[in-house]
Amino acid sequence: MNQNSSATASLSRVTILIRVREGILDPQGQAVLQAFHDMGENDLFSVRIGKLIEIYVPQTDALKSRIESWCQELLSNPLVESYEIQGIEPVTHQPMSM
């Protein structure tokens, strides 16, 4: 096993989707919808804007509950946003660092 493989062997990539809750006004979505209409795309009736978050984190037995906590306490505003954990996958390549 090379150095990169051993460094990523226990990492997971977590993918989380944050969206404005149904029934809550989405100003960004409204602006994009208006831009579509301005371009002549008049058959569109709704646009919702969200955020896709990827986190690289060491794999642990309690990872799922940690992620739930992060979503509820930091990544989303539970009053106006919902979240969906789209995936927790083993990392097969070295993630880019800052």
ChimeraX commands (.cxc) that place a marker at each C-alpha (Angstrom):
marker #1 position 0.00,0.00,0.00 radius 0.5
marker #1 position 1.47,3.38,-0.95 radius 0.5
marker #1 position 1.44,6.45,1.27 radius 0.5
marker #1 position -1.61,8.02,-0.41 radius 0.5
marker #1 position -3.61,4.81,-0.06 radius 0.5
marker #1 position -2.86,4.46,3.64 radius 0.5
marker #1 position -3.71,8.13,4.25 radius 0.5
marker #1 position -7.17,7.72,2.70 radius 0.5
marker #1 position -7.97,4.15,3.82 radius 0.5
marker #1 position -10.02,5.27,6.82 radius 0.5
marker #1 position -11.52,8.46,5.38 radius 0.5
marker #1 position -15.11,8.87,4.25 radius 0.5
marker #1 position -16.61,11.49,1.97 radius 0.5
marker #1 position -19.93,12.74,3.33 radius 0.5
marker #1 position -22.29,14.45,0.89 radius 0.5
marker #1 position -25.10,16.58,2.33 radius 0.5
marker #1 position -27.80,18.52,0.48 radius 0.5
marker #1 position -29.32,21.55,2.22 radius 0.5
marker #1 position -32.54,22.99,0.76 radius 0.5
marker #1 position -35.05,25.68,1.63 radius 0.5
marker #1 position -38.08,23.90,3.15 radius 0.5
marker #1 position -41.22,23.51,1.06 radius 0.5
marker #1 position -43.57,26.43,1.66 radius 0.5
marker #1 position -40.72,28.83,2.50 radius 0.5
marker #1 position -39.97,31.61,0.01 radius 0.5
marker #1 position -36.71,31.01,-1.90 radius 0.5
marker #1 position -35.54,34.44,-3.16 radius 0.5
marker #1 position -32.57,32.99,-5.06 radius 0.5
marker #1 position -34.82,30.48,-6.77 radius 0.5
marker #1 position -37.27,33.24,-7.68 radius 0.5
marker #1 position -34.46,35.35,-9.19 radius 0.5
marker #1 position -33.21,32.40,-11.27 radius 0.5
marker #1 position -36.76,31.61,-12.39 radius 0.5
marker #1 position -37.20,35.22,-13.51 radius 0.5
marker #1 position -33.88,35.06,-15.40 radius 0.5
marker #1 position -35.09,31.91,-17.18 radius 0.5
marker #1 position -38.31,33.67,-18.12 radius 0.5
marker #1 position -36.32,36.68,-19.36 radius 0.5
marker #1 position -34.41,34.26,-21.62 radius 0.5
marker #1 position -37.70,33.02,-23.07 radius 0.5
marker #1 position -37.83,29.80,-21.04 radius 0.5
marker #1 position -41.44,30.35,-20.04 radius 0.5
marker #1 position -42.42,26.72,-19.45 radius 0.5
marker #1 position -40.52,26.59,-16.13 radius 0.5
marker #1 position -42.71,27.16,-13.10 radius 0.5
marker #1 position -40.42,26.71,-10.08 radius 0.5
marker #1 position -36.72,26.86,-9.19 radius 0.5
marker #1 position -35.32,25.99,-5.77 radius 0.5
marker #1 position -31.70,26.72,-4.84 radius 0.5
marker #1 position -29.79,24.56,-2.37 radius 0.5
marker #1 position -26.27,23.85,-1.14 radius 0.5
marker #1 position -24.21,20.71,-1.66 radius 0.5
marker #1 position -21.67,20.13,1.09 radius 0.5
marker #1 position -18.84,17.57,0.96 radius 0.5
marker #1 position -16.93,16.74,4.12 radius 0.5
marker #1 position -13.92,14.43,4.34 radius 0.5
marker #1 position -13.81,12.86,7.76 radius 0.5
marker #1 position -12.26,9.78,9.41 radius 0.5
marker #1 position -14.60,6.79,9.42 radius 0.5
marker #1 position -15.96,5.93,12.88 radius 0.5
marker #1 position -18.83,3.85,14.22 radius 0.5
marker #1 position -20.63,6.99,15.37 radius 0.5
marker #1 position -20.15,8.91,12.11 radius 0.5
marker #1 position -23.82,8.94,11.09 radius 0.5
marker #1 position -24.91,10.48,14.41 radius 0.5
marker #1 position -22.08,13.04,14.23 radius 0.5
marker #1 position -23.25,14.08,10.77 radius 0.5
marker #1 position -26.87,14.38,11.95 radius 0.5
marker #1 position -25.67,16.64,14.76 radius 0.5
marker #1 position -23.61,18.79,12.38 radius 0.5
marker #1 position -26.61,19.20,10.07 radius 0.5
marker #1 position -28.99,20.16,12.86 radius 0.5
marker #1 position -26.63,22.45,14.79 radius 0.5
marker #1 position -24.36,24.03,12.17 radius 0.5
marker #1 position -25.01,23.32,8.51 radius 0.5
marker #1 position -28.73,24.04,8.26 radius 0.5
marker #1 position -31.22,26.41,9.82 radius 0.5
marker #1 position -33.97,23.98,10.88 radius 0.5
marker #1 position -36.60,26.75,10.83 radius 0.5
marker #1 position -36.31,27.31,7.08 radius 0.5
marker #1 position -34.07,24.55,5.69 radius 0.5
marker #1 position -34.12,20.79,5.43 radius 0.5
marker #1 position -31.14,18.53,4.92 radius 0.5
marker #1 position -30.52,15.19,3.31 radius 0.5
marker #1 position -27.42,13.07,3.85 radius 0.5
marker #1 position -26.95,11.84,0.30 radius 0.5
marker #1 position -24.00,9.58,0.90 radius 0.5
marker #1 position -21.20,8.37,3.12 radius 0.5
marker #1 position -18.58,6.74,0.92 radius 0.5
marker #1 position -15.05,5.49,1.47 radius 0.5
marker #1 position -12.43,7.79,-0.04 radius 0.5
marker #1 position -10.42,6.19,-2.84 radius 0.5
marker #1 position -8.22,9.20,-3.65 radius 0.5
marker #1 position -6.38,11.84,-1.64 radius 0.5
marker #1 position -8.76,14.82,-1.12 radius 0.5
marker #1 position -7.51,18.25,-2.10 radius 0.5
marker #1 position -6.34,20.29,0.87 radius 0.5
marker #1 position -6.70,24.01,1.49 radius 0.5
marker link #1:1,2 radius 0.2
marker link #1:2,3 radius 0.2
marker link #1:3,4 radius 0.2
marker link #1:4,5 radius 0.2
marker link #1:5,6 radius 0.2
marker link #1:6,7 radius 0.2
marker link #1:7,8 radius 0.2
marker link #1:8,9 radius 0.2
marker link #1:9,10 radius 0.2
marker link #1:10,11 radius 0.2
marker link #1:11,12 radius 0.2
marker link #1:12,13 radius 0.2
marker link #1:13,14 radius 0.2
marker link #1:14,15 radius 0.2
marker link #1:15,16 radius 0.2
marker link #1:16,17 radius 0.2
marker link #1:17,18 radius 0.2
marker link #1:18,19 radius 0.2
marker link #1:19,20 radius 0.2
marker link #1:20,21 radius 0.2
marker link #1:21,22 radius 0.2
marker link #1:22,23 radius 0.2
marker link #1:23,24 radius 0.2
marker link #1:24,25 radius 0.2
marker link #1:25,26 radius 0.2
marker link #1:26,27 radius 0.2
marker link #1:27,28 radius 0.2
marker link #1:28,29 radius 0.2
marker link #1:29,30 radius 0.2
marker link #1:30,31 radius 0.2
marker link #1:31,32 radius 0.2
marker link #1:32,33 radius 0.2
marker link #1:33,34 radius 0.2
marker link #1:34,35 radius 0.2
marker link #1:35,36 radius 0.2
marker link #1:36,37 radius 0.2
marker link #1:37,38 radius 0.2
marker link #1:38,39 radius 0.2
marker link #1:39,40 radius 0.2
marker link #1:40,41 radius 0.2
marker link #1:41,42 radius 0.2
marker link #1:42,43 radius 0.2
marker link #1:43,44 radius 0.2
marker link #1:44,45 radius 0.2
marker link #1:45,46 radius 0.2
marker link #1:46,47 radius 0.2
marker link #1:47,48 radius 0.2
marker link #1:48,49 radius 0.2
marker link #1:49,50 radius 0.2
marker link #1:50,51 radius 0.2
marker link #1:51,52 radius 0.2
marker link #1:52,53 radius 0.2
marker link #1:53,54 radius 0.2
marker link #1:54,55 radius 0.2
marker link #1:55,56 radius 0.2
marker link #1:56,57 radius 0.2
marker link #1:57,58 radius 0.2
marker link #1:58,59 radius 0.2
marker link #1:59,60 radius 0.2
marker link #1:60,61 radius 0.2
marker link #1:61,62 radius 0.2
marker link #1:62,63 radius 0.2
marker link #1:63,64 radius 0.2
marker link #1:64,65 radius 0.2
marker link #1:65,66 radius 0.2
marker link #1:66,67 radius 0.2
marker link #1:67,68 radius 0.2
marker link #1:68,69 radius 0.2
marker link #1:69,70 radius 0.2
marker link #1:70,71 radius 0.2
marker link #1:71,72 radius 0.2
marker link #1:72,73 radius 0.2
marker link #1:73,74 radius 0.2
marker link #1:74,75 radius 0.2
marker link #1:75,76 radius 0.2
marker link #1:76,77 radius 0.2
marker link #1:77,78 radius 0.2
marker link #1:78,79 radius 0.2
marker link #1:79,80 radius 0.2
marker link #1:80,81 radius 0.2
marker link #1:81,82 radius 0.2
marker link #1:82,83 radius 0.2
marker link #1:83,84 radius 0.2
marker link #1:84,85 radius 0.2
marker link #1:85,86 radius 0.2
marker link #1:86,87 radius 0.2
marker link #1:87,88 radius 0.2
marker link #1:88,89 radius 0.2
marker link #1:89,90 radius 0.2
marker link #1:90,91 radius 0.2
marker link #1:91,92 radius 0.2
marker link #1:92,93 radius 0.2
marker link #1:93,94 radius 0.2
marker link #1:94,95 radius 0.2
marker link #1:95,96 radius 0.2
marker link #1:96,97 radius 0.2
marker link #1:97,98 radius 0.2
view
